[in-house]
Amino acid sequence: MRKILQTFAAQYKTVLITGGTGFLGKNLVPLLEDVGVDVTATGSEYDLTKWDATQALFNLKKYDLIIHAAAFQGAGDFTLRYPADQFFKNNLIHTHTMEAWKRYQPQARLVGIGSTCSYPGNLPVLREEDYFTGPLHPSVETYGLTKCVMQQGIKAYAKQYGLQGTTVAFATLFGPNDEFDITRSHVVSALVQKFCDAERDSADQVEIWGDGSQTRELIYIDDQIAGLLMTCGHDGELINIGSGVETSISHLAETIKSLTGFKGRLFYNTDRFVGVRRKVLDISRAKEKYGWTIDNKMHTLEEALRKTIDWYRENEQ
């Protein structure tokens, strides 16, 4: 990771991270500052749904790179409960960001943080050429559409105004500083919270949503950051960065159970929300062009889960 950070710092001296006070930013900012990068990471203090606030942020200083991670989002059934809010707020966030990029920071490269939700919902393997080519999964269609809008915006501004930018599609992130509120957390952090608390309280069982056969592509936050830094200069419209490995929810649950020392039983609740049954990113482009997963050492699932569990117990429990 150190070599990747130093290579990045040699090219990008000043970096703006929108949505930089969230999960990604909390882990990324200290790493960049440690190698001398001047980082501006913002959250709700600059409400990008408001044009005046967007203008103020984009006029603070000149940036070499903008990592656009700001979004109105949540996990679980959040996408089903707030589709209109996601449509309204996220489209404002993305369109304001693109226009401010063009007006005030045209010298900066912009990297938008994409989502697997923007791929057609019926594809188990997600290749870059399939992005935005078919109906999205109903459980995430509004959020996924707004990420498509972001990707198309970067493409449009690059084409018309000669700006430089790309979109990086992430797998499901987890690790320290994740959201562990069960109403907003993704699957790994939700299960880490459930099992740690159940072990502490000597509970009889832990509830798992679905039958356990659904799969997710999981990636530890430090590994995802390495991939982001390695591919910031990508000259195409989109690039996938993930582990390329599917993990069943049942295997994930059993692994967390073992690592936390929980002795009770698992209750698979098939009446709860499960979302997409299966999806995994095709990461061959990042491998071939940037040596992704070849030139960098990835955490094993067990290593990454143990670090996440330890962090949760020290900071959240």
Buried (B, 14 or more C-beta within 10 A) or exposed (E): EEEBBEEBBEEBEBBBBBBBBBBBBBBBBEBBBEBEBBBBBBBEEBBBBEBEBBBEBBEEEEBBBBBBBBBBBBBBBBBBEBBEEBBBBBBBBBBBBBBBBBEBBEEBBBBBBBBBBBBBBEBEEBBBEEBBEEEBBEBBBBBBBBBBBBBBBBBEBBEEEEBBBBBBBBBBBBBBBBBBEBEBBBBBBBBBBBBBBBBEEEBEEBEBBBEBEBBBBBBBBBBBBBBBBBBBBBEEBBBBBBBBBBBBBBEBBBBBBEBBEBEBEBEBEEEEEBBBEBBBBBBEBBBEBBEBBEEBEBBEBEEBBBBBBEBBBEEBE
